[in-house]
Amino acid sequence: MSLLAAVRPGEQNLPLFLHVLGAMVLVGSLVLAIASLGGAARAGGAPVTRLAFRALLVGALPAWVVMRGAAEWIASKEGYSGDRTPSWLDVGYIVAEPIALFLLIALLLCGLSLRRLDRDGGGGGLLRAAAVLTALMLAASLVAIFAMTTKPS
Amino acid sequence: MAPVYDWLLFLHVLASFLLVTTTVVYSAVVLGAPAPARAISAANVLWAIGGLGTLLLGIALAIDVDAYEVWDGWIVGAILLWAAATELGRRAQVGVDANADGTARWHWLRAIAVLGILVLMVWKPGA
């Protein structure tokens, strides 16, 4: 994503492709999850809650791994390491790591909500908390996309 | 680079994220997930915004950047794939609304077209 509009050495194309694709699927999965969580919080229902859980588990989590792994691949090819990282790359790291943490917490909340839903029809609060975390992840992703494309120094 | 270029690129990339978001939502739908009607409606709106955004901002970028021309092969190829994805997406949308057979086929073909656009944007063959 960082070099999307530029012509770059051919060896960077594959990691860049995987990085961008991973980021796109991550954002798409988060949008699907938040739409499902919103629907589940309003109307309830295990199927929609399960969809949100699966969007995070089968979509967002693997996409984050691909996005983050490919980012590291590009950084190593560019020779960025230790203190030799530009500020826009630091923004990427600062955003990506908390997204992983929030993702795991949102997954846990969705899973617990599903269990409570099956047991006594509850879990609405857990769903709302997961929705808030997902919204935060989306906002953070927007910051990362801005940083990767405009590269503020 | 000029701020205009930065904003064009940011909004162009953001628009492409919207296209993939729609593709992800439709993937869930054709795989049998009980996606809320609001999610499908939102996905259709995102496709419309993302489609217009990627095309118009992409052309603006090609004009703004001296190294590229709108008639470069990889840009023309991306525009053709964009047109194909738009038609395939329309058929997928109609199929989902009518719960018709063949919806999954149109959707997966659209997903391949979107993936092809991303390949062209990254590799830029001939540039």
Chai-1 contact restraints between the chains, C-beta under 6 A:
chainA,res_idxA,chainB,res_idxB,connection_type,confidence,min_distance_angstrom,max_distance_angstrom,comment,restraint_id
A,A5,B,L9,contact,1.0,0.0,6.0,A-B,restraint_1
A,V7,B,K124,contact,1.0,0.0,6.0,A-B,restraint_2
A,V7,B,A127,contact,1.0,0.0,6.0,A-B,restraint_3
A,N13,B,V122,contact,1.0,0.0,6.0,A-B,restraint_4
A,N13,B,W123,contact,1.0,0.0,6.0,A-B,restraint_5
A,L16,B,V122,contact,1.0,0.0,6.0,A-B,restraint_6
A,F17,B,V122,contact,1.0,0.0,6.0,A-B,restraint_7
A,M24,B,F17,contact,1.0,0.0,6.0,A-B,restraint_8
A,M24,B,V20,contact,1.0,0.0,6.0,A-B,restraint_9
A,V27,B,F17,contact,1.0,0.0,6.0,A-B,restraint_10
A,G28,B,V20,contact,1.0,0.0,6.0,A-B,restraint_11
A,G28,B,T21,contact,1.0,0.0,6.0,A-B,restraint_12
A,G28,B,V24,contact,1.0,0.0,6.0,A-B,restraint_13
A,S29,B,V24,contact,1.0,0.0,6.0,A-B,restraint_14
A,V31,B,T21,contact,1.0,0.0,6.0,A-B,restraint_15
A,L32,B,V24,contact,1.0,0.0,6.0,A-B,restraint_16
A,L32,B,V25,contact,1.0,0.0,6.0,A-B,restraint_17
A,L32,B,A28,contact,1.0,0.0,6.0,A-B,restraint_18
A,A35,B,A39,contact,1.0,0.0,6.0,A-B,restraint_19
A,G39,B,P36,contact,1.0,0.0,6.0,A-B,restraint_20
A,P47,B,P34,contact,1.0,0.0,6.0,A-B,restraint_21
A,L51,B,A33,contact,1.0,0.0,6.0,A-B,restraint_22
A,F146,B,F10,contact,1.0,0.0,6.0,A-B,restraint_23
A,T149,B,L9,contact,1.0,0.0,6.0,A-B,restraint_24
A,T149,B,F10,contact,1.0,0.0,6.0,A-B,restraint_25
A,T149,B,V13,contact,1.0,0.0,6.0,A-B,restraint_26
A,T150,B,D6,contact,1.0,0.0,6.0,A-B,restraint_27
A,T150,B,F10,contact,1.0,0.0,6.0,A-B,restraint_28
